[in-house]
Amino acid sequence: MASIKILKNKIPFIITLFCCVTVAALAASVRAGDEARAAEAAATTADKRVIVLDAGHGGLDSGCVAVNGSYEKDINLDIVKDLGALLTFAGYEVVYTRTDDVSIHDDGVEGVRNQKISDMENRLEIVKSYPDSIFISVHQNLYTKPEYFGAQMFYTGNNSANFKLARIMQELFAQLQPGNDREVKLIDNGLYLFKDTQQPALLIECGFLSNPDDAANLSRPEYRKKVAFTIYSGLEKYFGEEVKSKEKTEIGEAESFLYMQ
């Protein structure tokens, strides 16, 4: 009888222990399931992502002219085409504003100024046609003082993700360009392609064509490929952090639900 009484006294403890173990097991199972789904999402994210790439200038609009005579429009286009090839290989859908040395103004538009206006309007129309995309515009910088060098990211406050994307890109460019301690810069809505852009969007100035070293580097195809790979890596890192953030949120919600039962 004494042994039966002792067993009866232990039953509540056994039940409590069993419940705790069960809840912990369920939580671990949910965590493992969420991690698997997150990994699957990471593997298929590229298939669902659209990247709109804009190579600044083109045609009669050469953009900046480097100290070594190189044209910004050509550098921009080479970087964008290399970047697009990387993204396409990785499974992203890539949309270009231009793939040749052209202005994309409407047929029949005359005058350099009117062609430029039409060109910019058509670029913006392409960007707006993909509201769920990420928009990347590639340019080169120029300044009166040749000592200024290095890439810099510019973003607007139109989308909360812009700063994160800019920060990631700036950090990676700092690795490509030793000594580049530039900070990301918030811009107002004065830039035509960015003032009404609601999706994540970034203006990347890859370097200063007024700086002899930057100009020399950006004139070399192998360096432009490195720039393209840096931008590609930034997009991959951005999407990776996005998946991890979603994963943590889902796991936290699942565990909260289980322990509330």
Long-range contacts (C-beta under 8 A, 24 or more apart in sequence): 23-258, 23-259, 23-261, 26-258, 27-254, 27-255, 27-258, 27-259, 30-251, 30-254, 30-255, 30-258, 31-251, 31-254, 31-255, 34-247, 34-250, 34-251, 34-254, 35-247, 35-251, 37-250, 38-243, 38-244, 38-246, 38-247, 38-250, 41-243, 41-246, 42-239, 42-240, 42-243, 45-239, 45-243, 46-87, 46-90, 46-91, 46-92, 46-239, 47-91, 47-92, 49-92, 49-93, 49-133, 49-134, 49-239, 50-92, 50-93, 50-94, 50-95, 50-130, 50-132, 50-133, 50-134, 51-84, 51-87, 51-92, 51-93, 51-94, 51-95, 51-133, 51-134, 51-136, 51-235, 52-95, 52-96, 52-97, 52-126, 52-127, 52-130, 52-133, 52-134, 52-135, 52-136, 53-80, 53-83, 53-84, 53-87, 53-94, 53-95, 53-96, 53-97, 53-136, 53-138, 54-80, 54-96, 54-97, 54-98, 54-123, 54-127, 54-135, 54-136, 54-137, 54-138, 54-193, 55-79, 55-80, 55-81, 55-96, 55-97, 55-98, 55-138, 56-137, 56-138, 56-139, 56-140, 57-139, 58-98, 58-100, 58-101, 58-102, 58-103, 58-104, 58-119, 59-101, 59-102, 59-103, 59-115, 59-119, 60-103, 60-112, 60-115, 61-103, 61-112, 61-116, 61-119, 63-139, 63-140, 64-140, 64-141, 64-142, 64-209, 64-210, 65-209, 66-140, 66-209, 66-210, 66-215, 66-218, 66-219, 67-146, 67-209, 67-210, 67-211, 67-212, 67-215, 68-212, 68-215, 68-216, 68-219, 70-209, 70-215, 70-218, 70-219, 72-139, 72-140, 72-142, 72-209, 73-101, 74-101, 75-140, 75-206, 75-209, 75-218, 75-219, 75-224, 76-138, 76-139, 76-140, 77-101, 78-221, 78-224, 79-138, 79-206, 79-224, 79-227, 79-228, 79-231, 80-138, 80-228, 82-224, 82-225, 82-227, 82-228, 82-229, 83-136, 83-138, 83-228, 83-231, 83-232, 86-228, 86-229, 86-232, 87-232, 87-235, 90-232, 90-236, 95-126, 95-130, 95-133, 97-122, 97-123, 97-126, 97-127, 120-192, 120-193, 123-193, 124-192, 124-193, 124-196, 127-193, 127-197, 127-199, 127-201, 128-196, 128-197, 130-199, 131-198, 131-199, 132-199, 133-199, 134-165, 134-199, 134-200, 134-201, 134-202, 134-235, 134-238, 135-193, 135-197, 135-199, 135-200, 135-201, 135-202, 136-201, 136-202, 136-204, 136-231, 136-235, 137-193, 137-194, 137-201, 137-202, 137-203, 137-204, 138-204, 138-206, 138-231, 139-203, 139-204, 139-205, 139-206, 140-205, 140-206, 140-207, 140-208, 140-209, 140-218, 141-205, 141-206, 141-207, 141-208, 141-209, 141-210, 142-208, 142-209, 142-210, 143-208, 143-210, 144-210, 145-210, 146-208, 146-210, 146-211, 146-212, 147-211, 148-208, 148-210, 148-211, 149-177, 149-179, 149-180, 149-207, 149-208, 149-211, 149-213, 149-214, 150-177, 150-179, 150-180, 150-181, 150-182, 150-207, 150-208, 150-214, 151-176, 151-177, 151-180, 151-182, 151-204, 151-205, 151-206, 151-207, 151-227, 152-182, 152-183, 152-184, 152-185, 152-205, 153-184, 153-185, 153-202, 153-203, 153-204, 153-205, 154-184, 154-185, 154-186, 154-187, 154-191, 154-202, 154-203, 154-204, 154-205, 155-184, 155-185, 155-186, 155-187, 155-201, 155-202, 155-203, 156-186, 156-187, 156-188, 156-189, 156-191, 156-194, 156-195, 156-197, 156-201, 157-186, 158-189, 158-194, 158-196, 158-197, 158-198, 158-201, 159-197, 159-198, 159-199, 159-200, 159-201, 161-200, 161-238, 162-200, 162-201, 162-202, 164-238, 164-241, 165-200, 165-202, 165-234, 165-238, 166-202, 168-234, 168-237, 168-238, 168-241, 169-202, 169-204, 169-230, 169-231, 169-234, 172-230, 172-233, 172-234, 172-237, 173-206, 173-230, 175-230, 176-226, 176-227, 176-230, 177-207, 204-231
